[in-house]
Amino acid sequence: MHIAIAGNIGSGKTTLTTLIAKHYKYTAHFEEVDNNPYLSDFYKDMQRWSFNLQVFFLRSRFRQLIDIKKKSKKIVQDRTIYEDAYIFAPNLHAMGLMTTRDFENYTDLFGVMDEFITPPDLLIYLRASVPSLVTNIQKRGREYEEAIRLDYLTRLNERYEAWVTTYTKGKLLIIDIDNNRFHENPEDLGTIISGIEAQLNGLF
């Protein structure tokens, strides 16, 4: 069983990954943030470091998927490889922060990887307004995230919405975090668990 959690920066993916893993006693796979050698530099100079950062994330998540496939454990994954390829990299290219040469190289690399990827059994998408994202980002107080631009978050949100409406690789559960405070309200978390149960019952 492989559950993956998707959502914009600050939507609560890591928190929900932790809570679901604890509830179901699944193994949690987190995004490499603290040991990412490019993230801080990227937010200071997106154009210079965009390609390096995206290749790092692509490699990291592909390795996660290979490990998941080998170990055959029950997994909850914080962010998917699809978000890198269909949201973050195209957004950087569209904003002029990644050259066409680098973007085409990146896209070709993902195309090779995609042949070996098994999609998650259930994708949970955390939908959030930009004000909610900004509030959550400020609360966690990561220094390098202080430089995130509002237009960057807004464009990412638009791409997330476009992507999720065409997602057909597996089952999908959408959670509106503007109206669900699962990280502080057990009843809201219960609503998500009930939604997961409803989706997973159809997998067997």
N, C-alpha and C positions, 0 to 999 in steps of 0.2 A: 504494500500500500504506500502510495506516494502522494502526499498533500503538499501543494505549493501555494505560497502566499505572495500576491502581487500588489503593487501600489506605489504611489509616488513617494518621494523623500518626505519623511515625517508622518506618514500615514499610520504607522504603528505595526509594521510587518514583524519586526524583531520581537516586540512584546507579545503579539498574538502567536507567533511561532513558539515562544517559550510556554505560553499558557496552554496551547493545544497539545504540545509535546508532553507536558506534565499531566494533563487530563487523560490522554490516551496511552501514556507511557510509550510514546514514539521517540525515535532519535531525532534531535533537532540539527539541521544544517544551516549555519548562519552565513550571511554575507561577510566577506573579508573587508572590514573597514579599518579597524585599529592597526592592522599590520599592512595596510595598503600603502606602498611607497609613493603613489602618485596623487592621492586624493587631496591632500592639503595644497600641493602645487597647482592642481587642476582648478580649484576654486579661486586661486589668485590669478591664474592666467589660463583660461579655458582653451584658447586657441592653440597655445603651445603644447598643452598636455592632454588634449582630448583623445587623440589616437592611442597614446600610451595607456591612458586610464581604461579605455574601452577594451583594448586587447587584454589588459590585466584581468578585468572582470570576466571577459569571455573565456579566457583560459581557466580561471578559477571555477566558474560555474560548470564548465564542461568537465573538469576533473571531478567535481561533486557528483555530477550525473553518472560518470563512469563508476565511482565508488558506490553510489546507490544501487546501480545495476549489479555490481559484483557481490555486494553484501546481502542483498535481498531482504533488508530490514524494513520495518515500518518507519517512514520518514516524513518529517515536516520540514519543508525547505523555505528559507527566507529569500524571496525574490527568485525569478526564473531567468533562464538564459534567453527566453523570447523577449523579455523586456529590454535587455541589452541590444538585441538585434533589430527589434521593430519599433522601439521607442527612443532610447537614449542616443544611440549612434545616428539614426536618421534626424533626430532633433538637432544634434550638434552640427550636422552637415547643413541642414536647412537654415540654421542661424549663422552660417558662415564661420563656425568655430571648428570645423573639420574640413580639410580640403577634399575635393572630389577624388583625387588620387588615393588618399588614405581611406576614404569611405568605401570606394570600390574594392580596395584590398581587404578591408574589414568584412564587407559583405560576402566576398568570395570565400574568405576563411570560415565564416559562419555557415555558408552553404555546404562546405565539406563536412563540418561538424554535425550539421543537421541530419545527415544521413545515418548517424549513429545515436541520435537522441530518441529516447522514449518519453512522451509527454506525461505529465502527472495524471493520476487518476481523478484528482479533484483540484481545480484552481479556485482559490479564494481571492477575490479582488476587493481591496479596501478603497472605496470611493471617498474622496474628501475634497472639500472646497479649499482654495488657496489660503484663506484666512485660518482655517483649521490646521493646515500644514505648517504655516508660519508659527502659530502658537505652539505646536508640538516641537518644532525645531528649536524654538527659543527655550522651551522648558528643559530640553535635554542638554543644552549649553555646550555643544561641541564647537570649539573655537574656529575650526576650519569652515564650519557651516555658516558662520556669520556673513560670509561673502556671497552666499547664494543670492542670485538675482530673482526678483519677483517675476520678471518676464520669462525666465528660465523655468520656474515652477509652473507658470500658467501654460506655457507651450507643452510641457510634459503632461499636464493634466489633459489637455486637448488630445494628445496622441494616445494616452491611456484609454480615454473614452472611445476613440475611433477603433483602437485595437480590440477592446473587450467586446464591442458589438459584432465583431467578425470572428471571434474566437470559436473554433470548432474542433480543437484537438482533444477535448475531453469535457467532463462535467464542470460546471461553473457556478459559483456562489458569490453574489455581490453583496457587500456589507457597506452601508452608508455610515461612515464614522462620525459625520456631523451629528447624527442622531443615535449613535451607539458608542457609549463610553466604556467599552469592555475592559479597559485597563484599570478602571476604578469601580465599576459596577458589576457585581456577580450576576445580576439578572440579565444585563446586556450580554455578558459572556455566555450565559445559558441560552440566549436567543441564537447566538452563533453556533453553539454546540448542537442545538436542535436542527439548525439548517444543515450542518454537516451530516448529521445522522440521516436526515431526509434524502440527501444526495447519495451517501454511501450505501444506503439500503438498495439503491438501484444498480449497484455495481456487482451484486452477487446473483 
